Every structure is written in structure tokens, then in C-alpha cells.
Amino acid sequence: MQEFLSDGVRLAFLDFAPTTTDRGEPILLIHGFASNHGVNWVFPQWVKTLTGAGRRTIVFDNRGHGRSEKLYDPARYTPWIMARDAVNLLDHMGVPRADVMGYSMGARIAAHMALASPDKVRGLVLAGLGFHLVDGEGLPAGLAAAMEAASLEALSDPTQRMFRAFAEATKSDLRALAACMRGSRHAMSKAEVATIFAPTLICVGSQDHIAGPPERLARLMPNARVLVIPGRDHNKAVGDKTFKDGVLAFLDDL
């Protein structure tokens, strides 16, 4: 992986060239909480799918995740700061404008990026996140405490257990994740959402009980549509073929 400094924080990234004729339409992918570029985008074959469709594909590890720098102050993980990381990466690579896709926490970051730097975002894919962008503050409360628990066995709440087990499986820095969870819990107002004019696709699994209703979010946005991923929950939607086909069709329409 390559590295660069985003406002003094070391971030790791990868830049994949198209494997077919380059469409000249790069896409930036932003992973979710406790994940990393590999788990969210490489292993589920997203990079292969997008580069095979002629798209330069850029992935990175969010601060506190993967191979990027670990920070332990929640104030350094606001969605605005993490969105700035994404903008800084595009600037570092000399990419003036890109399509942006985020999953779960990554979708929240992508939405803040589209709001703060609309000139950077051609098209926006918000996946694993619906109306909880507005009426919630991110993933369920208690996940920071779940990261700090003595062990997985000490937890009884199923959602806390799921995310703690996932964090352990990705070999994450649990203390950094706790700080990230506390700092990134920020709801976007309806008025803010209404000013995101980038064409947007909101993708949520039909069995996803974490994201919130995608249709309610789409109705607030001036240029959004919804893709429901049948039979998938928050975790299993990530590599789904319907999800991939829908995103490719959306990008082609742009």
C-alpha cells in the first residue's frame, strides 16, 4: 500500500487501474466501521467489478482502521474530518472529481464529503445507510463500550457482540475503534441532506435493521433513488450481485 499525510495523519491507500478501456471516471470507495479496504472492497470483488468495468478504483483505510494511523481522541474522528481525509486523498492523487461510494459509516463520511465538497463528487452511492443518516447518530449506541469490554464473552447484546466479533476478526485496534465510534456519531440535518445535489443511489438490504429506511432518506434528497437488496442484512449485502449490478447501472447512467 501507498501512504500519504492527511492534515498530518498517515493514511494508507491503493490505486487500481482499469483492466479494460479506461472510461475516465474514477471512483473512491470508503469502508465501514471496524472494516478496512480489503474486507469491504477487495475480498467481496468490488475492485475487480469496477476495474473490469473500466473504472479507476481508489480505496483507503480510514483513520483508526487497517494500516492507517491509529488515534485515540474522539474529537479527531468527526465525519467532517474523515470526509476531509477523502478529499485530501483525491487531491494527493491529482483527481479533481470522482464518483464516491461508502458503506455504513463510510456512507456517512461520503455524505459529509458531498455536502462539504460538492465539486469533488460526480455521483454518490450511500450503501448500508438510510434514514439513520438523519434520525440517528450512526451505528447503535453502545458499540464504543463493546470495543472496550474485557472480552467478547462479556457482552450479551447481539449487535454489540456482532460488531466486537467483526472487529476482532479484522484484527482492529479496539481502543482506536472506541474513539472513532464516539467521535463519528453525528446526525445530518434534513436541511443539510436537502442540499446534496449529486445524483445519489441509496442501497440497503431488505433485512438491514441498522441502516434505517432508504426511501425516507431519498425523499429528502433532490436527486436520489433507492436500490433495495433482496434478502440481505447489514453484513451480507456488501458483496451481493444485485448491489453490484445496481451500482454499475447507476454509474453508467451518470
N, C-alpha and C positions, 0 to 999 in steps of 0.2 A: 504494500500500500504506500501511497504518497502521503505527505503531510504538509500542512500549512498552518499559519497562525491567524486565528480569527480574533481580532481585538486582544491579542496576547495569549489566547487559549489554543493549545495544539490539537488539531483535528486531523483525523485520518480519512482518506478518500480513495476511490478508484474511478477511473475514467475508461469506459468501454467503447471502442469504436464500433460502428455498424458492421455487421457481417454481410450485408448486401448493399446495394447502392444507397449512399448517404442522402437522406431526404433533406438534410439541413435543418432538422427540427429536434434539437437536443431535449432530453428530459432529465430532470433531477428527482431522485427518489429519497424520501425522508422516512426512516423507520420508526417503529413504535417503542413504547416504554419497555425497558428491560431486554430489548432485542438488539440487533446490530445489522449492518448492511448485508451480511451473509445469510442470517436466519430469515430476515424479512424479504430479501430481494434476489439473492443468488441461488440459494437452495430451492426455493419454490419456482425457479426457472423464469422469473420476471426479466432478468437481464438477458437471458437467451431469447425470450419472446420479443423484447423491444429492439435489441440489436438486430435480430433476424427480420424485423420489420423496417430496417433502415434507419434506426434512431440511435444517435449517440446517447449513451446512458451513463449518468453520473450518480454514484452512490457514496455515502459517507456515514461515519459513525457519529451520532450526536454527542455533544459534550457529556461526560459522565458514563459513556457507553463504549463497548467494543474496545478498539485500540486508541480511542481519543482520550484526551486528558480527563482525569477524574477530579472533580471539585466537590467540596463538602459544605458549601454555603448555599442555602436555598435561594438566596437573592440572585445568584448567578445562573439560575435556570428558568427565568420567566420566559413565556412564549415569545415575547418581543425580542429578547436576547438570542434565543435559539433560532428565531426566524432571521435575525441579523447574521448568524453563522451561515445560513444557507445562501443569503445574498453575497456575503463575503467570499464564499466558495466560488460562486459564479463569476464574481469579479476577478478572483485569483486566476481563474481559468480563461478569462477573456471571453466569457459567454454573456452577451448583452441581454439575452431574453431566452426563456426556456419554458417548456411545459413542466409542471410540478405535481408530483403525486406523493401524498403522505398517507400513512396508515395509523389510525388510532391517535396517540399522542403526536405522531408525525403529521396527521391531518390537521390537528390544531395548530401546529407550527406552520404548516403550509398556508392555512387560512390567514394567520397573522402576517405571513410574508406577502400574500396577495393584497392585504389591506395596507401594509406599510410601504410596500414597494411594487405597486401595480404595474409599473413599466417593465419589471423583470419577469412577469408571469403572463405567458401567452394563453395557456389553458390550465385548469386546476382540477385535480382529482382528489376528492376527500373520501377516503375509504375507512371503514370501521368507526365512523363518527357521523352521527346525525344531529338531532336537535340538542343533544347534550353539549354541543359546542356553545349553545346559548343558555340552556336552563340548568346546566351542570358545570362543575369546575374540573372536568377531566374524568379520569378513571375513578372508581368508587373510593369513598373515604376509607381510611384505614390501611391503605397499601403501604404508606411510609412505615407505619408501625409493623406491618407484616415483614418488611425488609429488615427491620431491627430486632425481630423476635429471635429468641435463642436458637430455635430450630424450626423446621417445617412442622414437626410433630407437635409443637407448642400451639399451633394455630388450629382453630376449629371452623372458622368461616370458610365456605368453599371457594369464594372469589379470592380471598386472601391467600388461601393455600395454592390456588391455581397460579397466581402471579409469582408467589415465592418459589414454587417449583420451577416455573419457567425461568426466573432469574438465576436459580442455581444451575439449571440445565445450560444456560448461555454463559455460565462462569462469570457472572457480572459482579461488580463491586457493589455490595449491598448497601454500604453506607452512602456511596455516591447516588444510588438509586433513591434512597430515602430523601436525600436533599433535593433531588430532581423532582420527586413527586410533590414535595411541599412547595417548591418554587414555581412549578409549572401549572398549578391548579388555578386557572384564570378563565372565567367565562367571558365570551364575547357578547356584547350587547346586540339587540335586534337592529339598532340603528347602524352599528358597525357592519354587521353582516349585510345589510341592505346596500352598502357602498362597495361591495366586492363585485365588480362588473366583469371580471374574467369569466369566459364560458366555463361552467363547472359541472362535473359529474360527481354525484354523491352515491357511493357504493356501500351497501350494508347487507349483511347476511340476514335471511328471513328469521333466523333463530338467534340473532345477536341481541342480547339483553343488556349490553353495556353501552352501545353507541347512541341510543335514542332514535326516535322515528326520523328517517331520512326525508320523508315527504314534508314534514313540518319545517325542516330547515330549508328545503328547496323553495317553499312558498315565500320565504323571506328574501330570497336572492333574485336579482334581476335577470339572471341568465343561467339558471341551473336546471338540471334534470336528474332523475333518480334511476339507479340500477339496483334492483333487489336480487341478491344472490341466493337462489333457492336452496333450502335445506342446510345452510351453513351458519355456524355460530361465529363468535368474535375471532376465535383462533383458526378455525378450519376454512374460513373464507379466503385466507391470504393467497393460496395457490390455486384457487378454483378456476376452471376453464371458462365458465360463464363470465367471471370477473375479468379475466384477461381479454376475452373476445369483446366484451363491452367497452373496455378501456381503449383497445385498438380501434374500434369503430368510432368512438368519441374523438380520438386524436385524428383519425382520418377526416372526420367532418370539419375539424378546425382548418 
